Structure formats: C-alpha cells, structure tokens
C-alpha cells in the first residue's frame, strides 16, 4: 500500500511540474508543428510583478517566419492588473490594455518577426506570491508567405 501511495504522489508531482507554464520562450523546443504559449516569469526581486510573454515557435525544420498575428491574453482582473506592454523590436505592433482582464495584441511584418516573443505584458499581482492564471487565445497567425499557421496549431493551445 505504501508503494502505491508513493507512486501516486510521484505521478501527481510529475503532472504538476508538466502543467506549470515555462518561464521563457526558449524553455520549449520547436517541434513538428507551430506552438503558441505564454511564459510567465517573476520580475527581478519583486514578488508582486510578473512578466507574461506570448511566445510562438514554428516547426523545427521550417524556414517560415511569422508575418502577422492577432491574439488576446486573459486574466482575472480582480487578482491581476496589466501594468505595461513591452514590444520586441521589428514590424508594426499594437496592443490594447483598456479592457480589464484582457490584453489584445496584433502585429505585422512583411519580412517576418524574429522567432520567440511576440509581446510581453507586465502584470501586477494584487496578492504577493500568487501565480496568475493567464490564458492565451490566438485569433490569427500567418507566415510571411501567406500560410495560415492557425490550422497547424495543436487543438487546445493555451
């Protein structure tokens, strides 16, 4: 019985580790299909501020680049507030943080965006040490040659 309980606890710990969001875009390796996900990392030496980075990785054996994107980042506005949006260099990018609990973001670059981060949202936690529940919904993701990458994203992409 003790062995079964130990195995159950070990498997639960493994599930918990796998479900935690990555802290950087580089934490997930490119696979056979594109991926869109959120990496969450605390700001340096602050318990109440975290950085939510929207990341896109394309297929490992592809020369494709993201040419345009549109997405929404959702969070509980009673627990978290968007402080600011930081945009990586390149292309035209726009964000809207005026709706509580949501950040809309979009961008286009004819030559393509660099791989990795599309946008970073700095969030202030209203409770110290809490881990924010953040959900990503990609609405558009296209390559520079016009391929609709949304059709290639795994179903249930967070």
Backbone as CSV, one residue per row, in Angstrom:
resi,resn,N_x,N_y,N_z,CA_x,CA_y,CA_z,C_x,C_y,C_z
1,UNK,0.826,-1.185,0.000,0.000,0.000,0.000,0.872,1.250,0.000
2,UNK,1.948,1.224,0.808,2.858,2.355,0.876,3.500,2.629,-0.489
3,UNK,3.851,1.578,-1.217,4.458,1.706,-2.545,3.473,2.361,-3.510
4,UNK,2.216,1.951,-3.468,1.199,2.535,-4.352,1.012,4.013,-4.036
5,UNK,0.957,4.350,-2.749,0.814,5.756,-2.351,2.009,6.575,-2.824
6,UNK,3.207,6.029,-2.701,4.419,6.735,-3.151,4.395,6.955,-4.661
7,UNK,3.979,5.917,-5.401,3.892,6.055,-6.859,2.848,7.089,-7.262
8,UNK,1.725,7.109,-6.554,0.668,8.081,-6.842,1.159,9.496,-6.588
9,UNK,1.836,9.711,-5.463,2.381,11.033,-5.171,3.428,11.442,-6.194
10,UNK,4.272,10.513,-6.606,5.296,10.811,-7.612,4.650,11.191,-8.939
11,UNK,3.582,10.483,-9.320,2.928,10.803,-10.591,2.217,12.141,-10.503
12,UNK,1.629,12.469,-9.344,0.994,13.775,-9.181,2.025,14.892,-9.257
13,UNK,3.187,14.691,-8.664,4.251,15.692,-8.723,4.706,15.895,-10.158
14,UNK,4.791,14.811,-10.923,5.192,14.917,-12.321,4.170,15.704,-13.112
15,UNK,2.891,15.458,-12.890,1.842,16.196,-13.590,1.915,17.666,-13.240
16,UNK,2.114,17.983,-11.957,2.185,19.377,-11.542,3.340,20.092,-12.223
17,UNK,4.479,19.438,-12.338,5.634,20.056,-12.985,5.344,20.305,-14.463
18,UNK,4.736,19.336,-15.132,4.457,19.466,-16.559,3.408,20.522,-16.872
19,UNK,2.493,20.819,-15.933,1.442,21.781,-16.198,1.854,23.209,-15.866
20,UNK,2.966,23.393,-15.186,3.432,24.734,-14.877,3.889,25.408,-16.164
21,UNK,3.545,26.698,-16.330,3.970,27.366,-17.560,5.481,27.549,-17.590
22,UNK,6.059,27.564,-18.785,7.500,27.813,-18.879,7.803,29.249,-18.452
23,UNK,9.063,29.526,-18.138,9.443,30.879,-17.726,10.040,31.689,-18.875
24,UNK,10.429,31.017,-19.969,10.975,31.718,-21.140,10.465,31.057,-22.418
25,UNK,10.575,31.779,-23.522,10.194,31.202,-24.817,11.112,30.047,-25.184
26,UNK,12.383,30.142,-24.814,13.358,29.108,-25.151,13.148,27.833,-24.346
27,UNK,12.297,27.870,-23.321,12.066,26.686,-22.485,11.356,25.573,-23.253
28,UNK,10.673,25.917,-24.339,10.024,24.901,-25.178,10.741,24.831,-26.504
29,UNK,11.173,23.656,-26.847,11.860,23.442,-28.117,10.853,23.363,-29.254
30,UNK,11.271,23.789,-30.431,10.413,23.689,-31.615,10.148,22.221,-31.908
31,UNK,8.918,21.921,-32.263,8.540,20.550,-32.581,8.180,20.423,-34.049
32,UNK,7.312,19.488,-34.349,6.901,19.237,-35.735,5.861,20.251,-36.208
33,UNK,5.169,20.897,-35.264,4.140,21.879,-35.619,4.373,23.169,-34.844
34,UNK,3.799,24.278,-35.314,3.920,25.537,-34.573,3.257,25.424,-33.199
35,UNK,3.740,26.212,-32.256,3.166,26.284,-30.916,2.999,27.743,-30.527
36,UNK,1.927,28.054,-29.823,1.727,29.373,-29.230,1.479,29.138,-27.748
37,UNK,2.205,29.849,-26.887,2.071,29.639,-25.452,2.499,30.889,-24.698
38,UNK,2.226,30.902,-23.398,2.607,32.017,-22.532,3.685,31.532,-21.577
39,UNK,4.768,32.280,-21.485,5.819,32.029,-20.500,5.643,33.064,-19.398
40,UNK,5.669,32.610,-18.148,5.470,33.526,-17.022,6.689,33.473,-16.120
41,UNK,7.275,34.659,-15.881,8.466,34.746,-15.035,8.333,35.949,-14.110
42,UNK,8.760,35.798,-12.858,8.719,36.946,-11.944,9.738,37.999,-12.360
43,UNK,9.395,39.259,-12.111,10.355,40.338,-12.314,11.440,40.191,-11.258
44,UNK,12.592,40.723,-11.500,13.710,40.608,-10.569,13.362,41.209,-9.211
45,UNK,13.507,40.406,-8.171,13.382,40.831,-6.773,12.025,41.442,-6.422
46,UNK,10.986,41.120,-7.152,9.649,41.618,-6.817,8.685,40.443,-6.772
47,UNK,7.961,40.344,-5.679,7.000,39.258,-5.543,5.679,39.565,-6.229
48,UNK,5.389,40.840,-6.452,4.062,41.206,-6.944,4.021,41.548,-8.426
49,UNK,5.128,41.432,-9.116,5.159,41.764,-10.541,5.718,40.572,-11.323
50,UNK,4.982,40.158,-12.366,5.437,39.074,-13.231,5.372,39.537,-14.682
51,UNK,6.133,38.854,-15.513,6.158,39.143,-16.942,5.537,37.952,-17.668
52,UNK,4.435,38.220,-18.392,3.788,37.191,-19.207,4.217,37.438,-20.651
53,UNK,4.949,36.498,-21.229,5.464,36.638,-22.585,4.711,35.703,-23.507
54,UNK,4.126,36.259,-24.555,3.451,35.446,-25.564,4.519,34.973,-26.536
55,UNK,4.656,33.658,-26.655,5.707,33.044,-27.465,5.101,32.237,-28.611
56,UNK,5.803,32.231,-29.731,5.434,31.371,-30.860,6.698,30.682,-31.333
57,UNK,6.626,29.355,-31.443,7.704,28.600,-32.066,7.124,27.939,-33.310
58,UNK,7.862,27.983,-34.387,7.423,27.346,-35.623,8.054,25.970,-35.727
59,UNK,7.657,25.217,-36.718,8.169,23.854,-36.883,9.697,23.873,-36.963
60,UNK,10.314,22.882,-36.334,11.772,22.817,-36.236,12.467,22.809,-37.594
61,UNK,11.897,22.131,-38.568,12.545,22.008,-39.877,11.908,22.945,-40.900
62,UNK,11.580,24.143,-40.475,10.913,25.098,-41.353,11.688,26.406,-41.402
63,UNK,11.696,27.029,-42.564,12.309,28.348,-42.711,11.256,29.449,-42.593
64,UNK,10.021,29.087,-42.283,8.920,30.050,-42.207,9.154,31.057,-41.087
65,UNK,8.575,32.228,-41.267,8.600,33.282,-40.259,7.179,33.774,-40.062
66,UNK,6.887,34.232,-38.848,5.579,34.819,-38.574,5.517,36.171,-39.260
67,UNK,4.503,36.342,-40.131,4.313,37.600,-40.849,3.253,38.473,-40.216
68,UNK,2.238,37.852,-39.608,1.202,38.618,-38.907,0.584,37.759,-37.819
69,UNK,0.066,38.442,-36.793,-0.561,37.742,-35.681,-1.613,38.631,-35.042
70,UNK,-2.539,38.006,-34.356,-3.541,38.697,-33.554,-3.933,37.741,-32.445
71,UNK,-3.921,38.220,-31.215,-4.267,37.364,-30.090,-4.804,38.150,-28.923
72,UNK,-5.253,37.410,-27.928,-5.772,38.005,-26.699,-5.222,37.226,-25.516
73,UNK,-4.810,37.961,-24.494,-4.318,37.379,-23.254,-5.356,37.694,-22.182
74,UNK,-5.876,36.659,-21.510,-6.917,36.836,-20.499,-6.371,36.522,-19.117
75,UNK,-6.867,37.263,-18.106,-6.504,37.031,-16.716,-7.611,37.578,-15.834
76,UNK,-7.626,37.175,-14.568,-8.628,37.625,-13.608,-8.285,39.039,-13.162
77,UNK,-9.112,40.019,-13.542,-8.824,41.414,-13.222,-8.968,41.720,-11.734
78,UNK,-9.587,40.826,-10.967,-9.664,41.023,-9.521,-8.367,40.614,-8.835
79,UNK,-7.567,39.773,-9.495,-6.318,39.282,-8.911,-5.078,39.878,-9.566
80,UNK,-5.220,40.379,-10.805,-4.064,40.820,-11.590,-4.433,42.082,-12.369
81,UNK,-3.464,42.976,-12.514,-3.657,44.172,-13.346,-2.503,44.285,-14.334
82,UNK,-2.821,44.662,-15.568,-1.773,44.894,-16.572,-1.124,46.242,-16.272
83,UNK,0.193,46.236,-16.126,0.932,47.456,-15.816,1.420,48.127,-17.096
84,UNK,2.040,47.333,-17.965,2.544,47.882,-19.235,2.802,46.742,-20.210
85,UNK,2.921,47.117,-21.469,3.232,46.169,-22.526,4.588,46.545,-23.089
86,UNK,5.439,45.537,-23.263,6.749,45.766,-23.854,6.807,45.000,-25.166
87,UNK,7.149,45.718,-26.230,7.183,45.116,-27.563,8.617,44.872,-27.992
88,UNK,8.899,43.669,-28.461,10.209,43.451,-29.077,10.327,44.318,-30.339
89,UNK,11.527,44.564,-30.772,11.755,45.383,-31.964,11.284,44.660,-33.222
90,UNK,10.952,45.423,-34.237,10.615,44.867,-35.542,9.138,44.876,-35.836
91,UNK,8.802,45.186,-37.074,7.419,45.165,-37.524,6.574,46.250,-36.892
92,UNK,5.304,46.215,-37.234,4.328,47.116,-36.615,3.543,46.299,-35.601
93,UNK,3.421,46.818,-34.389,2.738,46.102,-33.314,1.811,47.055,-32.578
94,UNK,0.645,46.561,-32.199,-0.302,47.357,-31.418,-0.865,46.499,-30.287
95,UNK,-1.208,47.152,-29.194,-1.785,46.485,-28.041,-2.892,47.360,-27.473
96,UNK,-3.858,46.709,-26.822,-4.932,47.413,-26.141,-5.059,46.812,-24.756
97,UNK,-4.833,47.632,-23.735,-4.929,47.173,-22.343,-6.082,47.844,-21.609
98,UNK,-7.012,48.465,-22.326,-8.073,49.235,-21.682,-9.223,48.383,-21.141
99,UNK,-9.322,47.132,-21.543,-10.398,46.252,-21.076,-9.871,45.458,-19.880
100,UNK,-10.475,45.594,-18.693,-9.980,44.847,-17.526,-9.973,43.340,-17.795
101,UNK,-8.866,42.706,-17.434,-8.755,41.260,-17.576,-8.359,40.774,-18.957
102,UNK,-8.029,41.699,-19.853,-7.683,41.271,-21.206,-6.691,42.253,-21.837
103,UNK,-5.734,41.688,-22.573,-4.826,42.473,-23.407,-4.971,41.940,-24.826
104,UNK,-5.375,42.806,-25.746,-5.436,42.462,-27.170,-4.115,42.890,-27.796
105,UNK,-3.601,42.087,-28.705,-2.338,42.433,-29.354,-2.354,41.930,-30.791
106,UNK,-1.669,42.670,-31.654,-1.594,42.298,-33.068,-0.322,42.898,-33.653
107,UNK,0.101,42.318,-34.772,1.286,42.839,-35.429,1.430,42.288,-36.828
108,UNK,2.215,43.012,-37.633,2.515,42.574,-38.994,3.926,43.020,-39.355
109,UNK,4.626,42.159,-40.088,5.983,42.453,-40.548,6.193,41.718,-41.865
110,UNK,6.247,42.440,-42.984,6.419,41.778,-44.284,7.641,40.861,-44.351
111,UNK,8.727,41.229,-43.666,9.938,40.402,-43.667,9.909,39.340,-42.563
112,UNK,8.911,39.387,-41.697,8.772,38.407,-40.631,9.322,38.895,-39.306
113,UNK,8.742,38.359,-38.238,9.201,38.673,-36.890,10.292,37.700,-36.485
114,UNK,11.211,38.147,-35.627,12.205,37.213,-35.099,11.495,36.103,-34.320
115,UNK,12.056,34.905,-34.261,11.415,33.822,-33.513,11.355,34.144,-32.021
116,UNK,10.353,33.581,-31.365,10.242,33.738,-29.907,9.102,34.637,-29.495
117,UNK,9.419,35.682,-28.746,8.415,36.537,-28.121,7.716,37.445,-29.122
118,UNK,6.375,37.444,-29.062,5.600,38.400,-29.848,5.322,39.651,-29.043
119,UNK,5.053,39.479,-27.756,4.740,40.599,-26.876,4.972,40.173,-25.429
120,UNK,5.315,41.144,-24.577,5.471,40.882,-23.150,4.530,41.814,-22.399
121,UNK,3.785,41.249,-21.463,2.861,42.036,-20.654,3.327,41.938,-19.208
122,UNK,3.582,43.095,-18.609,3.978,43.141,-17.209,2.696,43.224,-16.387
123,UNK,2.536,42.264,-15.476,1.336,42.161,-14.653,1.676,42.395,-13.188
124,UNK,0.813,43.136,-12.498,0.969,43.330,-11.051,-0.049,42.443,-10.352
125,UNK,0.461,41.585,-9.471,-0.398,40.698,-8.698,-0.945,41.460,-7.504
126,UNK,-2.213,41.305,-7.241,-2.823,42.006,-6.110,-2.595,41.248,-4.810
127,UNK,-2.073,40.020,-4.906,-1.719,39.229,-3.731,-0.289,38.736,-3.913
128,UNK,0.587,39.083,-2.995,2.002,38.723,-3.077,2.193,37.215,-3.186
129,UNK,3.049,36.810,-4.129,3.420,35.411,-4.270,2.431,34.544,-5.021
130,UNK,1.290,35.079,-5.408,0.304,34.288,-6.144,0.794,34.059,-7.570
131,UNK,0.415,32.942,-8.150,0.753,32.654,-9.549,-0.482,32.984,-10.376
132,UNK,-0.351,33.936,-11.318,-1.540,34.357,-12.073,-2.015,33.275,-13.045
133,UNK,-3.315,33.164,-13.163,-3.900,32.289,-14.173,-4.060,33.122,-15.433
134,UNK,-3.306,32.790,-16.448,-3.309,33.541,-17.697,-3.675,32.591,-18.825
135,UNK,-4.565,33.039,-19.696,-4.995,32.203,-20.828,-4.749,32.959,-22.123
136,UNK,-4.165,32.281,-23.090,-3.867,32.849,-24.402,-4.857,32.328,-25.427
137,UNK,-5.375,33.238,-26.247,-6.196,32.839,-27.387,-5.622,33.516,-28.628
138,UNK,-5.079,32.721,-29.520,-4.588,33.247,-30.787,-5.758,33.297,-31.763
139,UNK,-5.943,34.430,-32.412,-7.030,34.618,-33.368,-6.528,34.565,-34.803
140,UNK,-5.256,34.921,-34.982,-4.652,34.912,-36.316,-3.163,34.651,-36.153
141,UNK,-2.619,33.826,-37.029,-1.184,33.565,-37.065,-0.853,33.137,-38.482
142,UNK,-0.141,34.005,-39.208,0.188,33.742,-40.613,1.683,33.843,-40.841
143,UNK,2.178,33.076,-41.792,3.592,33.168,-42.172,3.765,34.292,-43.193
144,UNK,5.002,34.643,-43.458,5.284,35.710,-44.422,4.856,35.342,-45.834
145,UNK,4.751,34.042,-46.129,4.316,33.633,-47.470,2.807,33.356,-47.534
146,UNK,2.066,33.792,-46.492,0.616,33.711,-46.523,0.001,32.431,-46.004
147,UNK,0.785,31.511,-45.463,0.243,30.254,-44.929,-0.447,30.538,-43.592
148,UNK,-1.679,30.034,-43.434,-2.435,30.174,-42.195,-1.885,29.174,-41.176
149,UNK,-1.088,29.657,-40.236,-0.468,28.794,-39.234,-1.457,28.363,-38.150
150,UNK,-2.611,29.029,-38.059,-3.627,28.647,-37.073,-4.071,27.206,-37.293
151,UNK,-4.139,26.783,-38.554,-4.575,25.421,-38.869,-3.569,24.379,-38.388
152,UNK,-2.335,24.811,-38.161,-1.288,23.888,-37.727,-1.092,23.862,-36.218
153,UNK,-1.670,24.845,-35.498,-1.526,24.865,-34.045,-2.252,23.670,-33.442
154,UNK,-1.677,23.070,-32.414,-2.364,21.947,-31.769,-3.706,22.407,-31.197
155,UNK,-4.710,21.532,-31.250,-6.007,21.848,-30.675,-5.847,22.060,-29.167
156,UNK,-6.566,23.046,-28.651,-6.493,23.314,-27.221,-5.244,24.087,-26.844
157,UNK,-4.619,24.793,-27.801,-3.448,25.605,-27.478,-3.853,26.622,-26.436
158,UNK,-3.092,26.691,-25.325,-3.467,27.607,-24.246,-3.380,29.051,-24.677
